[in-house]
Structures are given as C-alpha cells and as structure tokens.
Amino acid sequence: MGDLLTNFLAARATFGGTLMFHIIFASLGVVMPFMMLVSQWLYLRRGDRVYLALNKKWTSAFAVTYAIGAVSGTVLTFGFGLLWPNFMNVAGPVMGYPLAIEVLFFLVEAIFLGIYVFGRDQLSPWLHWISGLPIFIGGFMSMIVVVLANSWMNTPAGFTLNGAGEVVSIDLVRAMFSPAWFYEASHMTIAAFEAVAFAFAAVYAVGMLRGRRDAYHRRGLMISMIVATIATPVMIISGDLTAKGVAHEEPAKLAAMEPQFETERGAPLSIGGYPDVEAGEVKYDLEIPYMISILAFDDPNAPVQGLDDFPADERPDPRAVWWAFDAMVGIGFALVAVVAGFWLAYWRGRGVPTNKLVLGSVGLSGFLGFLAIELGWITTELGRQPWVIKGVMRTAEGVTPAPGIGYALVGFMSLYVVLATICIRLLLNMATGAPPELEEQEGGEPGSPQEERETLREGSL
C-alpha cells in the first residue's frame, strides 16, 4: 500500500505539473495567432511598417512557444496511458474521441504555421494573412476539445456502466457535450485571451519603463490593452456563468470553493479567514449575508448544499480549493483595476500612459493573468477530488501499479525546467527593443505627445 500511495502521489504530481506547464502554451497557442492576424491586418489596411514589425516579432515568438508546447502536449497525452491506465480502460471509449480530434487540429495548426512562416515572401499579402486563419482555428479548437474531455470528467454523461464497471452504450454527442462543457470551455478560452493579452501588454509596458517610447512599443501596448480590455469584463460574466453551472452540476465543488460546511438557505459569502475543517467553520472571515445564494441561484433564500451533505470520503479538501479559488477571483478584480487605471491615465494624458505606476501595474499583470489560469485549474481539478470521473471512478483507482513513478516525476520536472529556461531566454532576447529597421527609422527616441495621438488614431482598432 505504501508503494502504491507513493506512486499515486508521484503520478498526480507528474501529471499535474505537466498540465500546469502545458496550459500556458495552450493559452498562447490560441491567442498569439489572433494577435498575429490583428497586427498583419492593420499593416495591410494602413501600410504602416510598425504593424508589420509587430507581426514578424509575434510570429517568431509564437514559433518558439509552439515548439515547446508541442513537447509538453505530447507528454501530457502519453501521460494518460502511462500514468493512468486503469482510468483509460474505463474512460478510453469516451476520452479517445476528443483526444483524437485534438491531434487533427494540432496537425492543421502545424501545417499552416509552416506555410505562414515560410510563405511570407511567396504568397500575396492577403493570401498570406488568410493562411494564418487555420493556425488560430486549430489552436482554438484544440483547446475546446481538450476542455470537453475535462468537462466530461467533471460531469460524466452519455454512457452506462455494465456489471463489470465498463463504459458501454456510448452516446458520443452527449458525452462530449456534457453538462459542464459550455461554461468550462468558454471560461478557459476567455481566460486565455485575458492572460495572453496582459502578457503582451506587460512586455511593452516594461519596455516603456526602460525608456523605449517609440511607436513600436506604444502600438504594441495599445493593441494588447484593447484586447485585454475587451476580455476582462467578458471574463467577469463568464465567471458568474461558471459559478452558476458549478452550483447546479457540481455542488460538492461549490461547497469546497466557498467553503460551505453546512447546508443552509441564504448562505453568506466568506471573504478572508481560514477554513477550519475539524470545527466545520470559517474563522476570522468577513461575511456578506445571502451572497452565495444570490450569486449561485439568483435567489437570496435559495438553499446551498454544504460539505455535510456528502460522505466524508467524497468531500474535496476546502482548504486548497478555497484558497486557489479566492486568489483567482482576487486576481480577476485586480486586472479590472489595471484596465481602469490604464484608460483613466490615457484619458487624462490624451495619449499612451507614461506614468510609472500605470506601466508597472500593466507589467505585473502579465504574471498575474497566467497565475489566475493556474489557480483556476487547481480549483477545477482539486474540486473534483477524490474522483477522477465524478461518481464513477476514484482517482486512486485509476493510477498505474507500475513502480518507479517518482523517477518519472524528477525526470519530467527537470525537462520542464530546461524547456522553461530556454523559452524564457529566447523570448527575452526577442522582446529587447524594437526591430533594427525601426530603430534606424525612429532613432529609438520617444515620440512627441502629438505623434502619440496620431499613432493612436492610426492604430486604433
């Protein structure tokens, strides 16, 4: 039992670490092609070479992240069979379909990335832009089908279990589009746009803090902040939709997220404090009366299930889930403040903000956006425990009995450290300064306020 438990923890750490590493590149794979298309469209419409320079830089950066993401994505896919063979024996007839579809979209993305990178001088400008559309579509759909698989694990549907515990009578449409699919897929996609847009904005904000006030940095910052500004309020709406979906479909997860220890009507929302599992209460918190019932069911008197409604061995740990959830929500509202502060400074200065506090907050947002994504996945995955397929298979039942998984954990984590180091180094080198041709054109000097206003009018979306 000791060896199995060691392997169980090592398998969870290996797979969880791989997922947390890969999810960053999956998000980049959706949004970076979109940013490439936007910058190239602006260049084709306006003929301004600053947009072309942004497009070339973003294309080079995407090629690097795509290559590294392909490695971690391959490890993640093989991890299902290597680390969780018992899980795949049960879930394989369902999980195999979205994973196979994801591979097809991955191939589309890879093929057209090659065409886009090497066809710039061989294709007409607009045909070259069109060749970038499948890159975005492939990355977008790859993320969607992977989230479909995860949503099925959270709210399994479209099958029956026979006496041997095997999945039979599969309704593929119902299984792939399980009750949680829409709120999970939409939330993850919007989160990717928000996080990556802030990450792009952070690069140019830091550059401006270092004295680079040229059109290249100003326009890179403005395009990124416009995308982030659109995504941020949509993210709040998506978060509300997701919370309501979890309340209806995954009540145990909601109870751990808040945390709600006892079932009650008019459940209050706890802010801060510490969940004392032994005592079954949240200590030192600030309570907002009726707020969970309102947020989850649009009714101040609606009953909210507590953890006491579920057997003790089927309850997720509210400590880890609650902290991850609260931190994610806190970051979300912090990003709202960053957006508000940026546009307030823009309005007051009638140009791209140069205030160090504003640029510094935008620079920090690049890290916070991705941290929120990681915390969201921690909430999703730990909130389902102890189930790998909710109500069907416990996580401990799905792990491989093979020994030595701890060595795999060390090996994979070492690989990710090397890949992350290489990726960060390459991206930092790419992000240093404007392209040489623009430095020669502008002399690397900050633009005048009038030039900034003209730049904004020309580059507005």
DAKA-V64707 format. One record per run of one state. SS is the DSSP state (H for helix, E for strand, - for the rest). FROM is the first residue (numbers start at 1). TO is the last residue. If there is no record, write none. Layout:
SS/FROM/TO ; SS/FROM/TO
//
This chain:
-/1/1 ; H/2/46 ; -/47/48 ; H/49/83 ; -/84/84 ; H/85/118 ; -/119/124 ; H/125/131 ; -/132/132 ; H/133/154 ; -/155/159 ; E/160/161 ; -/162/166 ; E/167/168 ; -/169/171 ; H/172/176 ; -/177/180 ; H/181/209 ; -/210/214 ; H/215/249 ; -/250/250 ; H/251/258 ; -/259/263 ; E/264/265 ; -/266/268 ; E/269/271 ; -/272/273 ; E/274/276 ; -/277/280 ; E/281/283 ; -/284/285 ; E/286/288 ; -/289/290 ; H/291/297 ; -/298/302 ; E/303/304 ; -/305/306 ; H/307/309 ; -/310/311 ; H/312/314 ; -/315/317 ; H/318/349 ; -/350/355 ; H/356/382 ; -/383/386 ; E/387/389 ; -/390/392 ; E/393/394 ; H/395/398 ; -/399/404 ; H/405/431 ; -/432/435 ; H/436/442 ; -/443/448 ; H/449/459 ; -/460/461
//
